[in-house]
Amino acid sequence: MTLLNTHIPTTFRAWREPQTTRLPGVQRVGIADWLYRSETYGTQMAYRRELIREHRAQVFQARDEAEAACAELAEIIATENADGLDGQEDHPLVRAGLSVQEDFCILQKQEDQHVLTAGLVCFPASWNLVQKFGRPIADIHAPVPEFSPVSAIVERMLSAVRVEQPLGRANFLIYTNPELFQPLREGEEKPLPPGAPRYLRVERQTFRRLPKTLAVVFTIHTFVMSASRLSSVDFDDLAQLRPELVS
């Protein structure tokens, strides 16, 4: 097995439809489809364990006020994940992240903003959990040119997420480095040297409100695939939206 995916599921190819291309591009997600297992499950899970062991402070952060939400999430994973809950005596959020391919961020509303109060993020796409931790959504998105203008919309969406109806979206990014763990800090730019091989990085993201604590769980399932595997139609569609694909 490899860390590279051989395909991107059709339902996560957000570049194909105008409604999912526009930000924030969310759609309804069934609770039964909240978690996803790809063909890279074995190698991704082994790498997650390695990162948690060797870079724990970079991939895991949690405030005291998030403890109940983390415990509630772990209970849900234990019930809904086919293999139950892993991690034995570790922190509940770490146990959740050792059990499935998704990364997890706990968002809790404080006054009129949702704040990142806990996170287990093994595969950050050019952002740094330590730097973003404890900050509201608007501040987290401020350095991102695409998302900064729609931060208010995202905040309203988070407030509207219902327990019985998770929401989901997918993004699509172009990289020349297929590494999953890329915790860049604000101001650092990912390299895109001309002529280097291109990789498509897709994040399938969901938003689910926990029924007891009412925190919102933001999940990220990461796919990385060589751009050479794209069909000609997908390649052409992506090149229009991400010109760096052919730079």
Secondary structure, DSSP 4 states (H G I P E B T S, - for coil): --SS-S---GGG-GGGSHHHHSSS--EE--GGGSS---TTHHHHHHHHHHHHHHSHHHHEEE-GGGHHHHHHHHHHHHHHSTT----TTS-HHHHHHTTSS-EEEEEEEETTEEEEEEEE-SS-BS--HHHHTT-BHHHHHTT-TTTGGGHHHHHHHHHH-BTTB-EEEEEEEEES---S-B-PPTT------TTS--EEEEEEEEEEE-TTT-PEEEEEEEEEEEGGGS-HHHHHHHHHH-GGG--
